[in-house]
Amino acid sequence: MDTPNRYSGTQATTKHAAAKEKRQQQAYLILDHMRRAASGETEMSQTQISAAKIYLSKTLPDLKAIE
């Protein structure tokens, strides 16, 4: 008997869902690291901050005001 899969659907759908979840987890880890840097718990170089901003802009939706 097959064990139930965490995701239901085709293999392509399953891979897409797993990749999306991994990107979200990475984004939240980066956000947490940036939060700790902002509060002085850790340090980040300007290059790390720039790289984090680029990654987050591609991963998380922008929160823009709706007119």
C-alpha positions as protocol buffer text, in pm:
chain_id: "A"
residue {
  index: 1
  type: MET
  ca { x: 0 y: 0 z: 0 }
}
residue {
  index: 2
  type: ASP
  ca { x: 133 y: 343 z: -93 }
}
residue {
  index: 3
  type: THR
  ca { x: 192 y: 594 z: 180 }
}
residue {
  index: 4
  type: PRO
  ca { x: -16 y: 910 z: 144 }
}
residue {
  index: 5
  type: ASN
  ca { x: 170 y: 1200 z: -14 }
}
residue {
  index: 6
  type: ARG
  ca { x: 175 y: 1539 z: 149 }
}
residue {
  index: 7
  type: TYR
  ca { x: 61 y: 1692 z: -179 }
}
residue {
  index: 8
  type: SER
  ca { x: -212 y: 1551 z: -398 }
}
residue {
  index: 9
  type: GLY
  ca { x: -193 y: 1585 z: -774 }
}
residue {
  index: 10
  type: THR
  ca { x: 41 y: 1506 z: -1056 }
}
residue {
  index: 11
  type: GLN
  ca { x: 415 y: 1484 z: -1016 }
}
residue {
  index: 12
  type: ALA
  ca { x: 462 y: 1823 z: -1182 }
}
residue {
  index: 13
  type: THR
  ca { x: 207 y: 1980 z: -947 }
}
residue {
  index: 14
  type: THR
  ca { x: 374 y: 1816 z: -650 }
}
residue {
  index: 15
  type: LYS
  ca { x: 720 y: 1944 z: -748 }
}
residue {
  index: 16
  type: HIS
  ca { x: 581 y: 2293 z: -807 }
}
residue {
  index: 17
  type: ALA
  ca { x: 411 y: 2299 z: -467 }
}
residue {
  index: 18
  type: ALA
  ca { x: 724 y: 2171 z: -293 }
}
residue {
  index: 19
  type: ALA
  ca { x: 942 y: 2431 z: -467 }
}
residue {
  index: 20
  type: LYS
  ca { x: 699 y: 2709 z: -375 }
}
residue {
  index: 21
  type: GLU
  ca { x: 698 y: 2599 z: -10 }
}
residue {
  index: 22
  type: LYS
  ca { x: 1079 y: 2589 z: -5 }
}
residue {
  index: 23
  type: ARG
  ca { x: 1100 y: 2944 z: -149 }
}
residue {
  index: 24
  type: GLN
  ca { x: 855 y: 3069 z: 115 }
}
residue {
  index: 25
  type: GLN
  ca { x: 1051 y: 2904 z: 396 }
}
residue {
  index: 26
  type: GLN
  ca { x: 1374 y: 3060 z: 269 }
}
residue {
  index: 27
  type: ALA
  ca { x: 1206 y: 3400 z: 245 }
}
residue {
  index: 28
  type: TYR
  ca { x: 1088 y: 3382 z: 604 }
}
residue {
  index: 29
  type: LEU
  ca { x: 1435 y: 3280 z: 723 }
}
residue {
  index: 30
  type: ILE
  ca { x: 1581 y: 3580 z: 539 }
}
residue {
  index: 31
  type: LEU
  ca { x: 1315 y: 3809 z: 687 }
}
residue {
  index: 32
  type: ASP
  ca { x: 1395 y: 3682 z: 1035 }
}
residue {
  index: 33
  type: HIS
  ca { x: 1767 y: 3738 z: 981 }
}
residue {
  index: 34
  type: MET
  ca { x: 1698 y: 4092 z: 857 }
}
residue {
  index: 35
  type: ARG
  ca { x: 1475 y: 4155 z: 1162 }
}
residue {
  index: 36
  type: ARG
  ca { x: 1755 y: 4041 z: 1392 }
}
residue {
  index: 37
  type: ALA
  ca { x: 2001 y: 4266 z: 1209 }
}
residue {
  index: 38
  type: ALA
  ca { x: 1766 y: 4562 z: 1244 }
}
residue {
  index: 39
  type: SER
  ca { x: 1733 y: 4503 z: 1618 }
}
residue {
  index: 40
  type: GLY
  ca { x: 2110 y: 4469 z: 1661 }
}
residue {
  index: 41
  type: GLU
  ca { x: 2113 y: 4098 z: 1748 }
}
residue {
  index: 42
  type: THR
  ca { x: 2328 y: 4017 z: 1445 }
}
residue {
  index: 43
  type: GLU
  ca { x: 2507 y: 4199 z: 1165 }
}
residue {
  index: 44
  type: MET
  ca { x: 2461 y: 4201 z: 789 }
}
residue {
  index: 45
  type: SER
  ca { x: 2687 y: 4357 z: 529 }
}
residue {
  index: 46
  type: GLN
  ca { x: 2544 y: 4597 z: 271 }
}
residue {
  index: 47
  type: THR
  ca { x: 2590 y: 4324 z: 9 }
}
residue {
  index: 48
  type: GLN
  ca { x: 2389 y: 4075 z: 216 }
}
residue {
  index: 49
  type: ILE
  ca { x: 2112 y: 4329 z: 265 }
}
residue {
  index: 50
  type: SER
  ca { x: 2099 y: 4404 z: -107 }
}
residue {
  index: 51
  type: ALA
  ca { x: 2092 y: 4035 z: -197 }
}
residue {
  index: 52
  type: ALA
  ca { x: 1816 y: 3973 z: 59 }
}
residue {
  index: 53
  type: LYS
  ca { x: 1607 y: 4259 z: -80 }
}
residue {
  index: 54
  type: ILE
  ca { x: 1639 y: 4125 z: -435 }
}
residue {
  index: 55
  type: TYR
  ca { x: 1548 y: 3771 z: -328 }
}
residue {
  index: 56
  type: LEU
  ca { x: 1250 y: 3888 z: -127 }
}
residue {
  index: 57
  type: SER
  ca { x: 1123 y: 4111 z: -409 }
}
residue {
  index: 58
  type: LYS
  ca { x: 1118 y: 3806 z: -637 }
}
residue {
  index: 59
  type: THR
  ca { x: 968 y: 3572 z: -378 }
}
residue {
  index: 60
  type: LEU
  ca { x: 711 y: 3769 z: -177 }
}
residue {
  index: 61
  type: PRO
  ca { x: 440 y: 3992 z: -321 }
}
residue {
  index: 62
  type: ASP
  ca { x: 483 y: 4366 z: -285 }
}
residue {
  index: 63
  type: LEU
  ca { x: 242 y: 4541 z: -52 }
}
residue {
  index: 64
  type: LYS
  ca { x: 145 y: 4849 z: -250 }
}
residue {
  index: 65
  type: ALA
  ca { x: -127 y: 5096 z: -169 }
}
residue {
  index: 66
  type: ILE
  ca { x: -433 y: 5055 z: -385 }
}
residue {
  index: 67
  type: GLU
  ca { x: -572 y: 5383 z: -511 }
}
